[in-house]
Amino acid sequence: MSEGEIKKIFAKNLTFYLALRGKSQKDLIDFIKVSSSTASNWCTGQKLPRMDKIQSISNWLNIENSDLLENKLALGQHPYQIDHELRDIALFLAENPEYKQIFHALKNIDKEDITRVTSMIDNIKK
């Protein structure tokens, strides 16, 4: 596998796990103590961090190094296998500041509240 492919896989996985854990690039910058351009380069696949940084990020996200470096999503090995549409929605919500508060609130909502909100949204649509 080429270095370019590894960078792209790392970027995709890093973005996925940041969103899954409710963390942003800013959180990554603050934790790992790198510049915003460095974090951006990692998240876009322009650069790959050193192994000590990968280990720190993995520990911080509570995942294995291989979760960042291997294409487990494509191989169907990912422990958080979700369909692409749902994943894209979750990533959109997590990456857009105006929606991030809603995304975080959803983690703590109970089933009755979900039913009520769904009903309200359905009524608004009509």
N, C-alpha and C positions, 0 to 999 in steps of 0.2 A: 504494500500500500504506500502511495506517495505521501510526502509530507503535507502537501496541499489537501489531500483527502483527510488526513488525520486532523488538520486544523479545522476543516469544515465539520467533521464529526464532533470534535471537541466543542466548537461554537454552538452547534445544535443542542448537544447534551447539556452544556452549561446553561444556556438560555432556558431549556426545559426545566432543569432542576431549580434554577432560581425562581421561576414562576411557580413550580410545584411547592416550594417552601415559602412562598410569599415574600421573596426577597428581590431587590432591584440591583441594577448595576451600582448604584450609589452605596447600597449595603455592602456589596463586594469590595468596592473601593475602600470603604471605611475599615472593613475587616482585614483585608490583605495588604493595605497601605501601598496602593499603586495609584498612578495618575488615572484620570478619567479616560485619556486616550489609550492607555495600556489596556484597561478593562474593556473598552469599546473594541479594540483590536482583537481581543480574545473572543468576544461575543459575536464578532462578524467573521471570524475565521482568517483574519489577516496575520495573526501571530499566535504562537502556542507558548504557554508559560513553562518555566523550568519545572522539573519534577517535584522539587520541594514545594513550589507554589501549588501544583496540582494536588499534592498530598494535603496541604493545608486547606484548600478549597473543599476537597472530598470530606475531610474531617468536619469542617464547618457545616456542610450540607448533609452530613451523616449518610454518606454513600461510599462506595468503593471507587478507587481510581479507575477501574475498568468501566464504571458507569459513565465516566467522562470521556474515556479514550476509545471505547469500542462502540460500534454501530448496533447496539442491542435492540433499538427500536425497529430497525429494518429486519433484523433476524428473528423478531418475535420473542425475544428473551427478556424483554423489559418487565420488571416487576410491577410497573404501573401502566400496563397496556390499556390504552384507551383509544377510541376511534379518532381519526384525524380531525374530523369536524369539531368534536368536543375539545381536543387538545388545542386546536387553533383558537377556539373561543376562550379557553382558559388563559392561553398566552396573551391574547389581545387584552383581556380584562386586567391581567397582572402587569402588563407593560405600559398601559396608558394611565397616567396619574389621575385623570378625571374619573376613571372607573375603578381604580385600585381600592378605594374605600369600600365600595360595594362588594368587590371580590373578597376582601377580608371579612366583611360582615357576614357573608354567606357561610363562612366556616363555622359560625357559632349559632346559626339559626336552627330552631327546632322544626319538626315535621308539621305541626299545626300552623306555624307562622308561614311556612312555605306554601301550604294549601291556601291560606288567606291571601297572601301576596299574589299567587297565581290566579286566584279568582278575581282580584282587583284588576290585574293586568288584562285578563280576558274581558272584563266589563269595559275597560277603557278602549280596547280594540274595537268593540261593537259600536 
